[in-house]
């Protein structure tokens, strides 16, 4: 059974950048679509970015041009590079693959 572990979150000021990582154990990401989601306090979970098994990426409109999803299947890690962060990006960020979820990494952006 695959286990996912996110890291890289933190408290930053508006305009800063962060790179989130999601590492897999028990299986690599190769051949699977992977998604990043986030849930802000009091809000529903939101799909942020998708990487298809062929590596195509899609983003929700609010992060287009600021977030970049990359994957290193050989290393069993995917990344979410986040730039120009704003307070609306504050949330718990989780990755998902094949119905498995990590516990998440918290991102907090101060104005």
GULUMGU-783008 format. One record per residue: residue in one letter; x, y, z of N, C-alpha, C in turn. Coordinates in nm, 4 decimals, decimal comma. Example, Ala and Ser with C-alpha at 12.3 -4.5 7.8 and 13.67 -1.06 7.14 Angstrom:
2
("a" (1,3190 -0,5690 0,7800) (1,2300 -0,4500 0,7800) (1,3200 -0,3300 0,7800))
("s" (1,2850 -0,2250 0,7080) (1,3670 -0,1060 0,7140) (1,2900 0,0030 0,7870))
//
This chain:
111
("x" (0,0845 -0,1182 0,0000) (0,0000 0,0000 0,0000) (0,0887 0,1241 0,0000))
("x" (0,0531 0,2179 -0,0846) (0,1348 0,3376 -0,0965) (0,1094 0,4304 0,0205))
("x" (0,2146 0,4953 0,0666) (0,2041 0,5987 0,1687) (0,2652 0,7263 0,1127))
("x" (0,1971 0,8355 0,1361) (0,2411 0,9644 0,0851) (0,2769 1,0556 0,2014))
("x" (0,3828 1,1334 0,1834) (0,4269 1,2250 0,2879) (0,4627 1,3580 0,2257))
("x" (0,3905 1,4607 0,2680) (0,4163 1,5952 0,2192) (0,5113 1,6692 0,3133))
("x" (0,5826 1,7643 0,2562) (0,6702 1,8503 0,3342) (0,6909 1,9810 0,2601))
("x" (0,7505 2,0774 0,3278) (0,7864 2,2025 0,2634) (0,6990 2,3211 0,2979))
("x" (0,5941 2,2979 0,3722) (0,5080 2,4098 0,4096) (0,5750 2,4999 0,5122))
("x" (0,5090 2,6095 0,5420) (0,5629 2,7018 0,6411) (0,4867 2,8314 0,6430))
("x" (0,5364 2,9237 0,7223) (0,4785 3,0577 0,7332) (0,5660 3,1546 0,6554))
("x" (0,5076 3,2204 0,5583) (0,5819 3,3144 0,4757) (0,5015 3,4427 0,4590))
("x" (0,5683 3,5449 0,4101) (0,4998 3,6709 0,3814) (0,4462 3,6694 0,2387))
("x" (0,3480 3,7496 0,2147) (0,2922 3,7621 0,0810) (0,4021 3,7958 -0,0191))
("x" (0,3954 3,7302 -0,1332) (0,4957 3,7500 -0,2361) (0,6084 3,6489 -0,2344))
("x" (0,6164 3,5733 -0,1265) (0,7235 3,4739 -0,1136) (0,6916 3,3486 -0,1939))
("x" (0,7877 3,2577 -0,1931) (0,7737 3,1302 -0,2640) (0,7987 3,0147 -0,1684))
("x" (0,7372 2,9032 -0,2017) (0,7618 2,7787 -0,1292) (0,7615 2,6642 -0,2286))
("x" (0,8330 2,5592 -0,1951) (0,8255 2,4374 -0,2752) (0,7811 2,3231 -0,1864))
("x" (0,6664 2,2690 -0,2186) (0,6147 2,1540 -0,1460) (0,6613 2,0265 -0,2134))
("x" (0,6850 1,9259 -0,1326) (0,7241 1,7941 -0,1827) (0,6258 1,6902 -0,1335))
("x" (0,6079 1,5891 -0,2138) (0,5266 1,4739 -0,1742) (0,6041 1,3500 -0,2153))
("x" (0,6429 1,2731 -0,1177) (0,7193 1,1521 -0,1463) (0,6328 1,0294 -0,1230))
("x" (0,6581 0,9280 -0,2021) (0,5800 0,8047 -0,1952) (0,6664 0,6885 -0,1486))
("x" (0,6077 0,6058 -0,0666) (0,6731 0,4808 -0,0275) (0,5768 0,3667 -0,0543))
("x" (0,6308 0,2547 -0,0913) (0,5474 0,1411 -0,1238) (0,5130 0,1310 -0,2701))
("x" (0,5298 0,2426 -0,3412) (0,5034 0,2469 -0,4845) (0,5570 0,3794 -0,5355))
("x" (0,5968 0,3822 -0,6594) (0,6377 0,5106 -0,7169) (0,5161 0,5752 -0,7822))
("x" (0,5362 0,6984 -0,8240) (0,4296 0,7714 -0,8909) (0,4176 0,7324 -1,0388))
("x" (0,5163 0,6609 -1,0879) (0,5209 0,6304 -1,2296) (0,3928 0,5614 -1,2764))
("x" (0,3340 0,6177 -1,3807) (0,2143 0,5579 -1,4380) (0,0845 0,5981 -1,3721))
("x" (0,0904 0,6877 -1,2743) (-0,0298 0,7304 -1,2045) (-0,0491 0,8812 -1,2163))
("x" (-0,1715 0,9241 -1,2305) (-0,1955 1,0673 -1,2151) (-0,1815 1,1046 -1,0674))
("x" (-0,1365 1,2248 -1,0428) (-0,1170 1,2735 -0,9067) (-0,1799 1,4112 -0,8962))
("x" (-0,2389 1,4374 -0,7844) (-0,3033 1,5663 -0,7658) (-0,2576 1,6315 -0,6354))
("x" (-0,2598 1,7637 -0,6351) (-0,2418 1,8433 -0,5140) (-0,3765 1,9090 -0,4827))
("x" (-0,4125 1,9037 -0,3568) (-0,5341 1,9661 -0,3095) (-0,4989 2,0570 -0,1928))
("x" (-0,5905 2,1443 -0,1598) (-0,5723 2,2255 -0,0397) (-0,7077 2,2474 0,0267))
("x" (-0,6999 2,2661 0,1561) (-0,8217 2,2967 0,2320) (-0,7899 2,4086 0,3279))
("x" (-0,8550 2,5201 0,3054) (-0,8428 2,6331 0,3964) (-0,9419 2,6151 0,5106))
("x" (-0,9108 2,6766 0,6213) (-0,9962 2,6646 0,7387) (-1,1384 2,7091 0,7065))
("x" (-1,2350 2,6235 0,7342) (-1,3743 2,6577 0,7123) (-1,4215 2,6450 0,5696))
("x" (-1,3364 2,5933 0,4821) (-1,3739 2,5818 0,3411) (-1,3651 2,4368 0,2951))
("x" (-1,4241 2,4118 0,1793) (-1,4176 2,2792 0,1209) (-1,2784 2,2537 0,0614))
("x" (-1,2437 2,1279 0,0494) (-1,1184 2,0927 -0,0158) (-1,1233 2,1341 -0,1624))
("x" (-1,0125 2,1856 -0,2092) (-1,0043 2,2381 -0,3460) (-0,8927 2,1684 -0,4221))
("x" (-0,9244 2,1266 -0,5428) (-0,8218 2,0701 -0,6302) (-0,7360 2,1841 -0,6829))
("x" (-0,6059 2,1758 -0,6621) (-0,5150 2,2830 -0,7000) (-0,4439 2,2522 -0,8316))
("x" (-0,3909 2,1311 -0,8436) (-0,3107 2,0980 -0,9610) (-0,3169 1,9483 -0,9871))
("x" (-0,3051 1,9149 -1,1145) (-0,3089 1,7765 -1,1592) (-0,1886 1,7499 -1,2477))
("x" (-0,1274 1,6355 -1,2276) (-0,0272 1,5863 -1,3211) (-0,0754 1,4510 -1,3696))
("x" (-0,1001 1,4422 -1,5002) (-0,1464 1,3146 -1,5542) (-0,0313 1,2147 -1,5564))
("x" (-0,0618 1,0909 -1,5829) (0,0440 0,9896 -1,5826) (0,1441 1,0134 -1,6950))
("x" (0,1048 1,0914 -1,7936) (0,1983 1,1260 -1,9000) (0,2719 1,2563 -1,8729))
("x" (0,2387 1,3195 -1,7594) (0,3112 1,4395 -1,7216) (0,2452 1,5708 -1,7590))
("x" (0,1286 1,5665 -1,8219) (0,0581 1,6912 -1,8503) (0,0070 1,7494 -1,7189))
("x" (0,0062 1,8806 -1,7115) (-0,0355 1,9462 -1,5884) (-0,1533 2,0396 -1,6116))
("x" (-0,2359 2,0500 -1,5114) (-0,3516 2,1378 -1,5133) (-0,3609 2,2051 -1,3773))
("x" (-0,4105 2,3286 -1,3781) (-0,4159 2,4060 -1,2556) (-0,5509 2,4732 -1,2402))
("x" (-0,5907 2,4910 -1,1166) (-0,7084 2,5716 -1,0930) (-0,6752 2,7167 -1,1279))
("x" (-0,7763 2,7911 -1,1682) (-0,7514 2,9250 -1,2221) (-0,6758 3,0161 -1,1250))
("x" (-0,7038 3,0039 -0,9975) (-0,6449 3,0969 -0,9011) (-0,4938 3,0800 -0,8848))
("x" (-0,4385 2,9691 -0,9313) (-0,2943 2,9481 -0,9154) (-0,2204 2,9434 -1,0485))
("x" (-0,2924 2,9506 -1,1575) (-0,2272 2,9471 -1,2893) (-0,1252 3,0582 -1,3010))
("x" (-0,0085 3,0220 -1,3508) (0,0984 3,1188 -1,3672) (0,1821 3,1393 -1,2421))
("x" (0,1362 3,0873 -1,1296) (0,2113 3,1029 -1,0030) (0,2619 2,9692 -0,9499))
("x" (0,1864 2,8626 -0,9719) (0,2235 2,7308 -0,9210) (0,2696 2,6439 -1,0368))
("x" (0,3669 2,5584 -1,0071) (0,4169 2,4641 -1,1060) (0,4291 2,3266 -1,0437))
("x" (0,3684 2,2307 -1,1107) (0,3691 2,0912 -1,0650) (0,4767 2,0175 -1,1434))
("x" (0,5671 1,9543 -1,0736) (0,6667 1,8720 -1,1407) (0,6767 1,7375 -1,0694))
("x" (0,7306 1,6418 -1,1391) (0,7395 1,5082 -1,0815) (0,8714 1,4434 -1,1182))
("x" (0,9247 1,3704 -1,0243) (1,0460 1,2915 -1,0460) (1,0091 1,1485 -1,0097))
("x" (0,9562 1,0783 -1,1069) (0,9064 0,9437 -1,0791) (1,0179 0,8514 -1,0318))
("x" (1,1383 0,8715 -1,0835) (1,2490 0,7848 -1,0434) (1,2803 0,8006 -0,8951))
("x" (1,2636 0,9235 -0,8453) (1,2904 0,9514 -0,7038) (1,1675 0,9317 -0,6165))
("x" (1,0553 0,9053 -0,6804) (0,9336 0,8859 -0,6026) (0,8865 1,0124 -0,5332))
("x" (0,9054 1,1249 -0,5990) (0,8692 1,2529 -0,5399) (0,8031 1,3421 -0,6430))
("x" (0,7007 1,4129 -0,6002) (0,6420 1,5176 -0,6829) (0,6534 1,6482 -0,6064))
("x" (0,6490 1,7577 -0,6811) (0,6707 1,8890 -0,6225) (0,5617 1,9857 -0,6663))
("x" (0,5352 2,0804 -0,5802) (0,4497 2,1926 -0,6158) (0,5264 2,3199 -0,5821))
("x" (0,5770 2,3837 -0,6868) (0,6500 2,5097 -0,6702) (0,5473 2,6217 -0,6677))
("x" (0,5482 2,6989 -0,5619) (0,4486 2,8036 -0,5449) (0,5187 2,9386 -0,5354))
("x" (0,4832 3,0301 -0,6189) (0,5425 3,1635 -0,6183) (0,4328 3,2684 -0,6004))
("x" (0,4769 3,3909 -0,5718) (0,3833 3,5023 -0,5530) (0,2683 3,4636 -0,4607))
("x" (0,3022 3,4043 -0,3506) (0,1997 3,3577 -0,2577) (0,1223 3,4749 -0,1993))
("x" (-0,0046 3,4532 -0,1766) (-0,0876 3,5551 -0,1135) (-0,1689 3,4889 -0,0016))
("x" (-0,2292 3,5683 0,0851) (-0,2997 3,5108 0,2005) (-0,4091 3,4110 0,1620))
("x" (-0,4662 3,4251 0,0427) (-0,5694 3,3321 -0,0013) (-0,5132 3,1925 -0,0293))
("x" (-0,3818 3,1795 -0,0352) (-0,3193 3,0483 -0,0541) (-0,3007 2,9743 0,0780))
("x" (-0,3314 3,0390 0,1880) (-0,3183 2,9745 0,3183) (-0,4112 2,8547 0,3280))
("x" (-0,3539 2,7378 0,3553) (-0,4328 2,6146 0,3604) (-0,3422 2,4986 0,3971))
("x" (-0,4061 2,3856 0,4240) (-0,3343 2,2602 0,4353) (-0,3288 2,1992 0,2951))
("x" (-0,2088 2,1663 0,2500) (-0,1895 2,1120 0,1162) (-0,1602 1,9617 0,1258))
("x" (-0,2318 1,8854 0,0445) (-0,2170 1,7394 0,0453) (-0,1994 1,6889 -0,0973))
("x" (-0,1265 1,5804 -0,1099) (-0,1159 1,5159 -0,2404) (-0,1973 1,3864 -0,2389))
("x" (-0,2312 1,3450 -0,3593) (-0,3164 1,2273 -0,3736) (-0,2717 1,1453 -0,4924))
("x" (-0,2684 1,0153 -0,4738) (-0,2401 0,9230 -0,5827) (-0,3161 0,7944 -0,5568))
("x" (-0,3911 0,7520 -0,6558) (-0,4577 0,6226 -0,6499) (-0,5340 0,6028 -0,5183))
("x" (-0,6105 0,7015 -0,4813) (-0,6955 0,7005 -0,3626) (-0,6187 0,7048 -0,2315))
("x" (-0,4896 0,7266 -0,2355) (-0,4103 0,7438 -0,1141) (-0,3809 0,8909 -0,0914))
("x" (-0,3860 0,9297 0,0349) (-0,3635 1,0691 0,0710) (-0,2519 1,0793 0,1733))
("x" (-0,1751 1,1886 0,1634) (-0,0829 1,2193 0,2692) (-0,1546 1,2950 0,3796))
("x" (-0,0825 1,3235 0,4864) (-0,1425 1,3966 0,5987) (-0,1395 1,5470 0,5773))
("x" (-0,0590 1,5916 0,4831) (-0,0617 1,7320 0,4477) (0,0512 1,8126 0,5076))
("x" (0,0721 1,9293 0,4499) (0,1689 2,0256 0,5012) (0,1025 2,1624 0,5004))
("x" (0,1171 2,2347 0,6098) (0,0458 2,3613 0,6271) (0,1229 2,4756 0,5627))
("x" (0,0516 2,5545 0,4869) (0,1059 2,6767 0,4290) (0,0282 2,7945 0,4859))
("x" (0,0997 2,8903 0,5382) (0,0367 3,0113 0,5919) (0,1069 3,1319 0,5317))
("x" (0,0291 3,2210 0,4745) (0,0839 3,3388 0,4088) (0,0299 3,4627 0,4796))
("x" (0,1189 3,5429 0,5307) (0,0778 3,6650 0,6000) (0,0828 3,7839 0,5048))
("x" (-0,0050 3,8786 0,5296) (-0,0130 3,9968 0,4415) (0,0833 4,1055 0,4862))
//
